[in-house]
Every structure is written in structure tokens, then in C-alpha cells.
């Protein structure tokens, strides 16, 4: 199991998300999505694949 940190920049109409893997010292998965929590959940599920 590994820990992934997810940062969010929240705006009225959109969310910007980015992930960081501290064990690899690597950023990845940078996206901008519409401001809808269902899209955030979908994004997090995709990270788990």
C-alpha cells in the first residue's frame, strides 16, 4: 500500500487537482474538472486502477 496526496484548488466553476507520490517524489495526474463532487470521486477511483 502506498500513500498518495491529492491537492485541490477549488473555484466556483472548476476544481484543479494534482497528485503527489512522496515515495517516488513525483507529481502526476494534474487535471481541471467541473466543480462537481461526483467528478472528484470518479477521478479518485481512476487513480486506484
N, C-alpha and C positions, 0 to 999 in steps of 0.2 A: 504494500500500500504506500502511496506517495501523497504528499500534500501539495495542492495547487492553490495559489492565492488568486482571487479574481477581484480586480479593481473596477469600479463603476463611476462614470461621470454622468450624473443624472440631470437632464434638462426636461423642459415641459413636453417637448415633442419627440425626443430621442434619448437613447442611452448609449454611451460608448463603453465597451467592455474590453478588458485586456487581462490575460493570464500571465502568471509568473510561476515557474518551477524552480524553487530555491536549490534543489539538489543538483540541477543542471545549470543553474544561474542563467536561465533562458526565459525570455518573454515570447509569447505566442498567442494566437487566437484573437487578434485585435479586430473588433467589429463595431459597427454602429448600427443599431436596430431601432425600430419604432418604440416609443415609450409604452410598452405593454408587458406586464409581468409574465404572461404566457410565453412571450418570445425569449425572456431571460431563462425561464425553466427549460425551454427547448434547447437553447444554447448550452446550458449546463449539462443536459443529457448527452448532447453531441460530444462534449469533452470527455465523457465517461466511456465512449466507444473505443 
